[in-house]
């Protein structure tokens, strides 16, 4: 039973490859997706492993005993760790726009799931949508994104109008989901004006078809040249994507420590909130850079 909890917002500042482990269609190495929505996700097990790796580099936590107290031992006398990470669900996805480079696209389903998760963990505050959006239509925070009455995303045009409620949601995300440091002021201001609400169907199209797909070439170790037939494709979640994940803590379960859940959570958040971490594959090529923002 978990006695303390927090919410983590994860903001991608580089492409992120959380691999699904199996080829799909033309993509040799796709990213993880939910089965029912096909929205990209970060599995909680992958998050926990990446964050354990980060803590292993910190002076206090890198000792095996201290690390095991938080995350659980990997061998020997087994007991559960004191923290648990849930899957990270997609909240907003960057889509190329005719105005201002790109927008932060979202949909009623993504916002409702984020609001539900916040409420379940006692962190409510995200304003609720008061209306749905039909296919081919969009709601915007700022008419400056429009050409006439049309919003152009990729090769598609949407009938669009301003939404005061969406503006409230964008303001809340800027104040709570993005880092509050001066370096991120541009992006906080951008999400306030460039958050766009699409229908669940239109949003689903973009999250399936507007990810970053990169070609890679296998190199022959002996010759240093490309192998014949060695071209393969890797999918990445694009930078500027925003996800939400639950973090839960319990009293330590080891025999020698009885640290409270609140103290465990405080230790973890103190080393995560506002920090840049690496998750997923291709770390040596700069992939997987994520900024963590916690709602305590």
N, C-alpha and C positions, 0 to 999 in steps of 0.2 A: 504494500500500500504506500502510495506517495503522499507525503505531507506538505510539500512545497512545490511550487511550479512557476514557470516563467514562459514568456513567448520570445522566440528569436526571429527577427527578420534577417534574411540573407540576401545581400545585394551583390550581384556579380559585376566585377570590374574587369574581367577578362572572359573569353570563352571558357565554358566549363564542360568537361566530359566526365559525367558519371555514367559509365558504360553499362549497357544492358546485358552484355556477355554473349549475344547471339546476333547474327546478321539478319537484316530485314530489307527485302527488296534490293535496291541498288546500293544501299549503305552497308558497308562491311561491319562497322562498329557503331551502332546507334546508341542514343542516350536512354536512360530509364524513363518510362512513361507509366502512367496509371492505365490499367486495363480498360476501365469503363469510360473515361473521358479522353484518353490519349494526351492529357496534359503532362508536360515534363515534371519530374519530381526528383528529389534527392532522398534516397532510402535512409531511414533512421540509422540502420546499421553502418552505412557508409559515413554518415555524419559523425557517429560515435567513434569510428575508427580514425577518421581524420583529426578529430579534436583530441583523442587520446595521443596521437602522434605529436600534436602541437604541445600538449602538456608534458610529454616526455622530454621536450627540449628546455623546459623551464627549470631553474636551479632547484626549487623546493620539490616540485612534483616529479622530477625525473628519477628520483629514487624508486625502486621497484615497489616497496611497501606502500609509499604514499600514492603512487599511481594505481595500485591495486585497490586501495581504499575507495577511490572514486569510481573506477571503471570495472573492477572485478579482476581476479587473477586469470591468466591464460593457461595455467597448469598448476599442479600441486593440489593443495586444499582449496577446492572450489567454493566460492560463494558469490552471490550477485553483487554487482557494483551498486553504488549509492545514487547514480544518476541514470536517466533514461532519455533518449532522444527519439521523438516521433519523426515520421516522414515529413519532409518539407514540401508544401503544396504551393503551386504557382498563384501569385496574386496579380502581377503585371508583367507584360511581355513587350519588348521593344519592337516596333514595326516601322519600316521606312515610310516617311511621309513627304508629300510635295512641299510642305511648309515646315520649317524648323528642323529639318533633318530626320527626326524620328519622333514618334509618340510613345507613351506608355499605354498600351492597350490592355483592357481588362473586360470582364463580362459579369453579368449578374451571378452566375454560378461561382466564379472565383471569389467574388466579394462576399457572397453569402457564406461560403465555407470558411473564409477568414474570420468573418464576424462570429460565426458559430464557435470556432476554436477559441477565439478570444473570450467569449462568454463562458465557455465550459471551464476555462482556467481562471475565471474571475478577473479578467483583464478587459472587460467590455469598454466600448468608447467609439468604435468605428461606426459612423453614421450609416443607417440602413437605407437602401434604395427604396423609393416609393413607387417606381414604375419599371416595367420591362422595356427592352429594346427589340424591335422586330428585325428580321433579316434584311440587310440592305440599308439599315438606318443606324445612326450613331448619335451619341450624346457627347458634347465636348464641354470643357471648362471655359474655353476662350474662343470666340468666333474668329480670332486671328489665324486659326488653323485652316479656315475654310477658303475656298475659291468660289465666290458667290455663296450658294447654300450647300456646296458639296465639299466633303472631306475626301482627299485622295490619299489612299494607303496602297503602297506597291502599285499594281496596275488597276486597282479597283476604286470606284467612286461610291460614296455613301451620302445619302441625305442626312443632314446633321443640324442640330440646334444646341444652344447652350442649356445646361442643366445646373440649377443652383445646388441641388443635392449632391451631384457629382463633384462640384467645387468644394463642398464640405468634406467629402471623402478624400479628395486630393490634398486638402489642407491638413487633414488628420494624418495621412500617410507621410507627408513632408515633415510633420512635427514628431512623429513617433516611429516610423519605419526606416528612415534614412539617418545616417550619422549627422550629428549636429555641429560638426567642426567646420571652420571656415572653408576648408578645401572642398567641401561638398555643398556649399551654398548654391552653386549654379544648378545642381541636380535637384535640390529641394525646391528651388524656384521653378525649375522646368516641370516637375511633376505637378505642381500647383496649377500650371496653365496648360500642360500637354497631356494630362490623363484623359483617355478616350474610352467611352463605354460602347462596346459592340455587343451584338447578340451572342448567345452561347455558340451558335453555329458558325458565325463569322470568326469569332475568336478561335474556335477549334480549328478552322482552316489555317490560320496563321501559325498557331503553335505546332501544327503538323508539318507545314511547308515552308516556314520562314526561319528555320534554325540555320546555324552555321555548319556547312558541310565542306570539309577540307580534304583535298587529295594528298595522299602520302605515297612515297616511293620506298620500297624495301631495298636496302643496300647490301651488296655482296661483301662479306667481311674480308675476303681475300683480295678482291680487285679494287674495292672502294667505289665501284660503279653500280648503277641500278641493275637489279635483277630483271630478267625477262618476265613479263607478266606480274611484276611486283607492285603495280599500282593498286591502292586500296583507299577507301573513303571513310572518314571519321566524322561523326556528327557531334556538335557542341551546342549547348545552350548559349545564346548570345549574351554579351556583356550588356549591362543595364537591366537585366531581368531581376525581378523581386519575388522572393518566396517567403513563406512563413512556416515555422516549425515549433512544436511544443518541446519544452525542456522540463523534466520532472525530477524531483529529488526525494530520497527517503533517508532515514537515519542509517548510518553506516552499518553494514552487516558483518564486518570482520569481527573476530573474537576479541581483539585487543583495543578496539575503538568504539566509542558510542557518540560520535559527533552528531548533532541534531541535523535534521533535514534542512532547516533554514541556514545553518552554518555551511553545510555542503553546497547549497545553492549559491550562497554568497561567494564562496571560494571559486566556483566555476565561473560565475558572471564577472567576477573581478578580473579574470584572465581572458574573457571572451568579448565582453561588451566594448564595441568600438574598435575591435582588432581585425586585422587582415589575416585570414587563414587560407590554407590551400586544401581543396577537396578534389576527389576524382583523379583521373589519369593525366598523363602528359605534363607532369609538374616541371620537368626540365625544359619544356618549351613555353613556360609561362602560363599554362592553362590552369583553371581551377581557383583563381583568386577571388575570394569572397570577403565582404565586410559584414561583420555581425553587429546588429543593433538589438539590444534586449529591452523588453518591457518588464520591469521588475515588479 
